[in-house]
Amino acid sequence: MAHRSNEKNALGSRSEIILRNIMVISLIAFFTVFFVIPIIMALVGSFFQWNPLKLQFNFLGIENWKGVFTSELFWRSMGNTIVFAVAATVFRVILGLALSHALYSRLIRHKTLYRTFYYLPTITPMIAVAFVWKFIFDPQLGLLNKILNSDINWLFDDRYALIAILILTIWKDFGYAVVILLGGMYSLPKDCYEAAEIDGAGAWQRFWRLTLPLLKPTILFIVITSLISYFQTYIPVMVLTQGGPGTQTYLATYLIYDEAFVKYNFGYASALSFVLFLFIAVLTGISFKVSGKNNAS
């Protein structure tokens, strides 16, 4: 009987090992096919003049890379991307802090309803949100101009087109920060606040001296994920402005789309995408280092 039990255990262990191996191999295969191979193809393709419609595949060396770093449009798109990403992140954090603190306070009832209301835009598909906001920004029929009693041509005016994309993005995404920060506030130690209240600290003092320092890791997480996400923004530009007026709202990802699928210059688009990939990788590395130092302190 003991021999049979040991044999079953051995068989069970062997089957578990086989299952684990299958899962690991499947994961490696998936990662290789959908991540490693596309990255290698982008890197190799960046050294060629690559047009699948004309069956062109001519070696250019580093000409595409030179073209990227000497292109005025590339630097304009990167400047727009940095301004957009930083502004969207700042507003996301500020709105998230304000609304989450309001929901955390004792003044607001029906907190679950408000949390759901704020988070709904976040889970709504961006393509649907962008088409709705395209109508809202309409200069004649749009709701925004009627509210402001103005005639601003939001999507075709150099001064307002990027602001319009920013407004849409902030409205769509701020609920994410509200939910994350609210969860962080509920996990804060209550005894610190009780002691501060006994010592006579007001609401603003408690927020500034307790809530913000204790929420620093959560805020840092939101900043990191937001910047990385906003550097890859594409759909709002595609739906609202198509990069216009002129090239005023070109973001880095839209420039890649334009070169690849409008001009069919896949080699140059590959170089652009790899430069953006390296930029995001450096940003991610810096953010992890800052996050690690913050956790260590």
N, C-alpha and C positions, 0 to 999 in steps of 0.2 A: 504494500500500500504506500509506504514511504517513497519507494522507487517511482511509482506512478505519479505521486504528488510532485516530486522533484522534476519529473519529465514534463508535467503540465506547466510548472513554473518556468522551466527552460523554454518551452514552446511559447508561453505567454511573453516572456522576455524577448524571444527572437522575433515574434510578430510585432511587438512594440518598436523594436529597433528598425525593422523593415518599414513600418509606418512612418517613423521619424525620418528615415532616410528619404522616403518618397516625398515627404513634405518639404524637406530641405532642398532636394534636387529640383522640385517644382518651383520653389521660391527663387532659387538661383537662376533657373531657366527663364522665369518671368522677368526678373530683374535684368538679365542679360539681353533679352529680346526687346524689352520696352524702355530700357534706360541706357545700358552700356553701348549697344549697337547704334542707336540713334546719335549718341554723343560722338562716337567714333566716325560715323558717316558725316556728321556736321563738320568735324575737324578736317577730315580728308577732303570733303567737298569744298571747303573754304579755299583750297589751293587750286581750284579748277574753275573754268568758265563752263557752267553746267546749266543747260537748257533742255529739259526732257522733250519739249515739243519739237525742237529743231534737231534733236539727237546730237547736241553739242556737248563735248566733254573734253575740253582743251586745258592742258596744264598751264597755269599762270604764275606759279610760284607764290610769292607773297603779295602780289599785286592787289588782290581783294582786301587784304589786311591794310595795305597802304591806303587804299581807297576809303576804308572805314575811318581811319584816324585822320585823314585829310578832308573828310566830307563835312561841309558846313551843316548839311541837313542832319547828319548823325549827331553832331554836338548840340544842335538845336533840340533834337528829339531827346537826348540825354538830359539836357537842361530842363526841358519840360517835364520829363519823368521824375527828376529829383525834386523839383518844385511841387509837382502834383503829389508825390509819395509823402514828402515831409508834411505838407499842408493837410492832406487827408488824415495822416497819422495823428497830428496834433489835435485836430478837431475831433477825431474819434476818441482820443483819450480824455480831452476836456469834457465833451458831452457825456461820455461814459461815466466819468467821475461825478459830474453834477447830478445826473439822473439816478445813478446807482445810490449815491448818498441820500438823495431825496426819498428813494424807495426804502432805504434802510432806516430812515428816521421814523419816529412815531407819529408823524403828522399825516401820513398817507395811508388810507385803508385800501382794501382790495388789491394788495400787492401782487398776487398771482396774475390777476387780470392785466395789470400794467406791464408786468414782465413779459407776458405773452404778446401783448400789443407791440412792445418795443422790439421784440425778437422776430416778429413776423416778416419784416422786410429782409432780414438776413437770410432766411430760408427760402425766399421767393427767387426764382431764377433771374439772373441778371439780364438776360435777353428780354424777358417780359417787362421788367422794371424800366429798362432803357427805352422801349417803345412807348410806354406810358408817359415817361418824362419827356420824350420827344414831342408829344402832343402838348404837355404842360408848358414847354418852352416856346410853343408856336407864337409868333409875334402878334397875330390877329386873334386867334381863337384860344390861346393858351391861358390857363388859370393863373399862372404866376404874374403875368403882366396886368391882369384884371385886379389881382390882390394889391399889387404895387402901384396901380394906376399909372402905368408907364407903357411905352411902345418899344422896349428894348428888343433888338433882334438877337436873341441870346446865342444862337448857333452859327450866325454868319457875321458876327462882329468880332474883330480881332481882340477887343478888350474884354469880351465876356464869354467867348466860346470855351476856354479852358476852365473858367469859373463855373460854367454850367455843368461840365463833366464832373467837377469837384463837388458841386451841390448834390448831384445824383449819387455819387459814390458815398458821400458822408451820410445821406439819408438812408442809403441801402445798408450800410455797415455798422452804424454806431451801436445798434442793438447788441452786437457781439461783445463789445466792450462793456456794456451795461450788465449783461448776464455774468461775464467773467469777474468783473469787479465786485458785483453784488455778492457772488459766491465767496470772494475773498474777504469781504466785510463780515459776512456771517461767521467766518472761521477765526476772526480776531478775538483775542482774549478779553472777556468781559470785565475781569477784575481791574485791568488797567484803566478802563473808562470810568468804572465806579470810583476808583481812587482819585482820578483827575476831577471828577464831578464833586467829590467831597472836598477837594482842595480849592474848589471855586473856579475851575477852568470853564470858560464858556464854550459854546458849540464850535465857534471858529477856531479857538485854541486847541480843542480836542481834535478837530479835523486836521489842522496844520501840524500839530506836534505828535499826534498819535496815529491817525488814520493813514496819512500820506507815507510816513516812514515805514509803517508796518506793511503797506500795500506795494512798496517799492519793487519786490520781485514780480508781483502780478502785473504791475504797470510796465515793467521792463519786458515781460513776456509779450504783452499786447503790442508794444512798440516794435519788437523784433519781427513778430509774425505779420504785422501790418505793413512794415516797410518792404519785406520780401514779397508779400502779396501784391502791393501796389506797383512795384517795379515790373510786374507782369500783367498789368491792366491792359485790356484790349477791347472787350465788347462795347463799353460805353462810347469809345472813340469811333468804332466801326458803325454803330447804329446812329449816333447823334450827328457827327461832323465829317466822318471819313477823312480825318486829318486836317480839315479846313477850319476856317477860311484860309486858302493857300496851304501853308504847312504849319500854321500856328498851333494846332493841337496834335501834331505828330508826337506820339510817345514811342519809346524804343520798340515795343512789340508791334505797334502798327507799322512802323518803318520796315520791320522784318517781313510782315505780311505783304506790304506794298511791293517790296523788291522780289519776293518769291512768287506770289500768286497774281500780281497785276503786271509786273514787268518780266516775269519768268527768268529772273537773274538769280538762280538758286545758289550759285557759288558765292556771290556777294552776300546774299541773305544768310548763308551758312556762316560766313565770317561774322556778320552782325549778331547772329544768334549765339555764337560761341563767345563773343566779347561780352554780351549781356549775361551769359551763363557764368563766365569768370567773375564778372562784377558782382553778381548775386552770391557766388560762392565765397568771395572775399568778405562781402557784407555779412554773410552767415557766420563765417569764421570769427570775425570781429565781435559779432553779437554774442556768440557762445563764450568767447574769452571774457567779455564784459560781464556776462551772466555768471560765469564761474567765479570771477573775482567778487561779485556781489554776494553770491552764496557763501563764499569763504569768509567774508567779513561779517 
